[in-house]
Amino acid sequence: MLATLGFLMIIIFMVLIMTKRLSAMIALIVIPAVFALIGGFGKEMGPMALEGIKSVAPTGIMILFAILFFGIMIDAGVFDPIISTILKVVKGDPVKIAIGTAVLALLISLDGDGTTTYMITISAMLPLYKRIGMKPLVLAGIAVSSSGVMNLLPWGGPTARAMTALHLEMGDIFTPVIPSMVGGVLFVLFMAYCLGRKERKRIGVMEIDYNTLSLMAATSEAAFLKRPKLILVNYLLTILLLVALIQEMLPTTVLFMIGFAIAITINYPNLNEQKERIMHYADNALSVVSMVFAAGIFTGILSGTKMVDAMATTMISHIPDALGSHFAMITAIISAPLTFFMSNDAFYYGVLPLLAKAGSVYGIDPAAIGRASLMGMPVHLLSPLVPSTYLLVGMVGEEFGELQRTFLKWACGSTAAMIFVAIILSIFPF
């Protein structure tokens, strides 16, 4: 019964947001509450929801201060030179712009953090997309696809969870998967090329007068907010923050809070200016952070009612014994829907050990199961349970359901490309 309730909850939730019957935030709150009541968990629903909110609280606070930090950098003009350089290279061609977006997102994704990737990529590229008339949704899709592949880096989260859950080393899980990541990167570049060609057919190639680049308000229309004399200081501050994030010198939330405090004090020492800058980004920050906490209610009830466990057990139990020798490939395939329907913590700490145990019955190395479990990451990032994706759609001004409708097929393509490479190179057994 729990598994049935879980699957029904996910299906109804997806239908409602993809058909625009409910906003994602309202659906994240209402749907799990209704199903918790149906399942007889009315008394426990409050503590479950609070537990879920607590689990996402650090992420929500981190996103809030990330928005504020990068907002200050945008206003100060930090990304203007980057945009000017990109403009000169791509020459107004949507194909080159789309591929350039993918390259930029892939490079920034080396830090393993989706939030940072989206903040920098969207901040740098969105004005360019708007300038020549390209769809912001294309920008969002390329960014999330790039992050989906690069998220396999050990410091990105999923790989570290897999290593921890199975008590394995980086050489067992991550190193063999690198060729699959390369396959995923090539697919993302191919996707960007296809999307760019479609946009070129729609709007053509725009001629850009580079003499007016300095007059273009690349990331902020208010020229008086620019701080050209502080650009090197701002670059240094941004680089130091990214290095600290990668090195995990402090919790991510604390780093962004400190970074924001320094950035706004240096660039806008006047208290009235500081209030204006915070108010300017309050709307975007509120919409994104409220979505994160709403997602916490969803995950809290899904986990607290044990629906997640029941769903995973049901899927595993329905795999025929005749397919046992292909269990690694089956794990790779089902990792996409499983990580789409549940959090990474729930999948890697709760489901992966079950999959590894089931695979060992058929003589498959747990390390192979661990590598296979990473293949679904491109699909996972389009899950309504991923907080950073709400930041992404909020920044480009698009609907979450629209992003899913347009790019789920491409995400499945990335996963298929990585699985194909893994099978060809025997990264895990077929």
N, C-alpha and C positions, 0 to 999 in steps of 0.2 A: 504494500500500500504506500509506504513512504517513497519508494522509487517512482511509482506512478504519479504521486502528488508532485514530486520534484520535476519529473519530465513535463507534466502538464503546466506547472508554474513557469518553467523556462519557455515553453512553446507559446503560452498565452502572453507572457511578457514580450517576447520577440515580435509576435504578431501585432500587438498593440502599439509598440513604438515604431515598427517598420511601416505600419499603415497610418501612422500619425494620429491614432485615436487618443493616445495619451502622450504627454511629454515623457522623456526618459526619467526625469527626476520624480515625477508623480508615480510613474509605474514602479520605480525602484522601491518606493515606500508602500504603496497600496497593495500591489500584487502579493508580495511575501506575507504581509499582514493578513490578507484574506485567506491565503492557503494555510497559514499557521492556525487560524481559527478553525478552518475545515478539518485540519489534522488533529484537532483537540489539544493544541498547545497554547491556548489562550492565556493561562496563568504564567507560563514560562516565556511568553513572547517578549515581554518587556526586558528581562535580563538578557535574552538572546540578542535583541536589537542593540542594547547598550554595549554588549560585548563586541558586536560587529563595529559599532561606531568607535569604540576605543581602539580597535585594531587598525582603523584607517585614519585615526586622528593625526598621527605624526605625518602621514602622507598629505592630508588636507592642509595642515599648517605649512608643510614644506612647499606645496604648490602655491599657497597664498603669498609667501615671501619670495618665491621664485618669480611669480608674476610681477611683484613690486620691484624686485631687483632688476630684472631684465627690462621692465618698463622704464626705469630710470636710465638704464643704458641706452635704450631706444631714443628717449627724449633728448639725451645728451649728444646723440649723433654718432655713437660708437659704430653702428653697422653701416653708416652711409658710405664709407670708402669701400666696404665689401660689395655693396650693391653696385657702386659705380664700376668696380672692376668686372663684376659679373655681366653688367650691361654691355661693356666693351667687348667681352669675349663672346657672348651669345648673339649679339647684334640683332636683337628683337625677334629671333627665330624661336617659335614655341617648342620645336624639337630640341634645340640646344638648351633652352631654358629648363625644360623638363628633365633632361639628362643632367644638367648642371645642378638642379635641385636634388636629384638622387645622389650625385657624388658628394654634395655638401652634407646632406643628411647622413650618408654612410660614414663620412669622416667624423662628423660630430658625434655619431653614435658610438664611437670608440670609447667614450667614457662610460658606456653601458647604461646611461640614465635616459629614459624616454622623455622625461619632462624637460631636461636640458636640451635635448635634440629638438624638440618641438619649439621651445621658446626661441632658440637661436635661428633655426631654419625658417620658421614662419616669420619672425621679425625681419629677417634679411630678405626673404623672397616675396612676401605678400604684396608689398608696394609695387614690385616689378610686375607681378601677375595682374594686379589691378590696372597698372599703367598701360599694358598692351591688350587687356581684355580677356586674359586667360581665366578659366574657372578656378576659384580658390579651392574647390573640392578636389581638383587634380593635385594641387599642392599638398593638401592634407593626406590624400591617398598615397602619394609618393613618400611622404615623410613617415607615415605609419608603416608602410611596407619596408622601408629601409631599416627602421628601428626593429621591426619584427625579425629580420635576419641577424642583425648585429647584437640583438638581445641575448644571443647564445654565448657571448663572451663570459668568462668565468665570474667577472665582477658585475655582470648584468643581472644576476639573480637566479634564473632557472637552472643553469649549470651548477652553480654552487649548491642549490637545494638538492639536485640529483646526486651530487657527490656526497653530500651530508647524509641523505636518506639511505644511500646504499653503502656508505662507509668506503668510498673509493677515492682515488687521487685524480688530479687534473689530467695526467697522462692516460688514465683509463677512460675518461669521459670526454673531455674537451678536445685534446690534441687530435684524436682520430676523426673528429667531426669537422675539422677545419676545411677539408675539400668540399663538404656539403655546404658549408657557409659560402664558399666561393661560388658554388652553383646557385645558391640563393641570391647572391649579389648580382651575378650575371642576369638572372631572371628579373630582378628589380630594374636593372638598366634597360633590359628589353621592354619591360612594362612601361618605363618612362618614355622610351622611344615611340612606342605605339600610341600612348596618350598624347605625346607631343605632336605626332603626325595628325591625330584627330583634331587637335586644337589648331594646328596650322591650316588644315583644310577649312576649319570654321572661320578663323579670323585673319589668316594670311600672315605674312612676315611684315613686321612694323619697322619702318625706318626711324631711327632715333638720332636726334641731333645731340651729339656728345658735348657740344659747347654749352648746352643748357643743363648738363648734369649737376653742376654746382648749384643751380637754382632749384633743382628738384628736391622737394622735401621728402626724402626717401622713406623715412620711418616716422616722421612727425611733421605735421603741417606748420607748427609754430616754430619759426626760425629763432625766436628769442630764447627758446629752451636749449638750443645747441650750446655745447661747451667745447669748442674746438681746441682751446688752450689746455684742456684737461684730457684730451683724447688718449695720450700715452698713459696717463695715470689710470684712466678707465680701462684701457686694454690690460694693463698690468694687474689691476684688481680682478678683472674677469678671468684672466689666465690663472692667477693665484687661487681663485675660487674653484675653477675647474680642476686644477691639480689637487687641491684639498679634497674635492669630491671623489676623485679617482683614488687617492691615497687613503680615503676614509679617515682623515685626521680627527674629525668630529662627526657626530650624527649629521646627516644631510640637512635636517630641519634647522639645526643650530647654525650650520655654515651659511645657509641662505639668510637667516635672520641677521647674523653678523654682517654678511656681505651687503644686505640692503641698508642696514644702519650706516655703514661706512659710505656707501655709494650716495645716498641721499644727503648725507652731511657734507660730503665733499662738493657735490654738484649744485646742491640747492641749500645753502646754509641758512637762508631766511626761513623762519618758521611758517610764514604764510605760504611761501612757495612749496614747502614740504606738504602742507595740508592739501594744497591744490593738486599736487602730483598724486598723492594717495587717493584723493577723491576721484581723480581722473580714471584710475584703474579699479576703483571699488566695484563698479558694475560687473566687469569681466571676472574679477576675483570672486565676488559673491556667487555668481552663477555657476562657476566651476567648483568652488569649494562646497557649496550646498549639494552639488551632484555627488561629490565624493562621500559626504556623510550619508546621503541617501543610499549610495551603493553599500555603505557599511551595514545598514539595516538589512539589505537584501542578503549579503553574505553571512551576516550574523544569524539570521533565521534559517538560511539554507544549511549552514553548518550545525547550528544548535539543535535543529530538529532531526539531525542525522540523515536528511534527505540526500546529501552529497554522498555519504558512505553507501547508502542503499542503491543509488543510481550507479555508482562505480561497480559494486558487487554484481548488480544485475547484468551490466554490460559484459563483465568478465565471464560470468557463468554461462552466457549464451554463445561463447566461442566453442565451436565443435572440436572434439578431440582430434579429428582428422586434420585440422589446421594447426595443430600444436607445433609442428616443425617450423611454421611460418609466424610464430608468436612475436618475434621481434618486429617484423614488418607490420603485423596487426597492431602492435603497440604504437608504432610510428603513425599509423593511420588514425587510430582512435585518440591519439594525444591531441589532435586538433579539436574535435568536438568536446573532449573532456576538459581541456584547459579553457575552452570557450565558455563552458557552463560553470566552471568553478575557479577559485583563486589558485595561483601557483602554489601557495602553501598547502592548500587542500589536496591538490593533485600530487605534488612531489613528496610530501610527507605522509599523506594518507593512502593514495592510490598506487603510486610507483612501487612501494615495497610489496604490495599485493601482486602487481604485475610481474615483478622480478621473481617472487616466490612461485607464481604460476609458470613462468618461463623456465625455471630451473627443473620443473617436473619433466619438461621436454628436452632437457640437456642444454639449454641456452644460457650463456654466461650473463650474470646480472649486469655486467658492464655494457654488454650489447643492448640489453633492455634499457639501460640508462641513456645510452646514446640515441636510441630510437625515440625515447620519450621527449627529446628536445625538438623533434621535427615539426611539431604543431605550433611553434611560437609565432609565426606570421599570422596565423588565425587567431591565436590567443589575444593579440593586441587589439582586435576589433570586438572583443567581448565587452559587454556593458559593465563588467566587473573590474575593468582596468581604469583607475582614476585618471592617469595621464592622458588617455584618449579623449576624455571630456574637456581637458585643457586644450587639446588640439582643435576639436570642433568649435570650441568657444572662440579661439583666436582667429579662425578663418570665417566665423559667422555662419556655419552650416549646421544642419541637423545630424544627430548621431545616426539615426536610421538611414539617412541618405548616404552617409559614408559606408555603412554596412552593405546596403543594397548595391552600391557601385563597386566596392573593393573586396567583398568577401570572395568573389571568384578569383581575383588576382592573388589574394592571400592563400587560397587553396592551391593556386599555381606555384607559388613560392615553396609551399610545403611539398608539393609533388616533385618539384625540381630537386629539392634537397634529398628527398627519399630516393629519387632515381640515381643521383650521384652516390648515395650511401650504398645502394644495392650493387651498382656497377663496380665500386671500389671495395666491396665487402666490409664496409664500416660496421654493418651488422648483417647477420645472415638473412637470406631471402626465405 
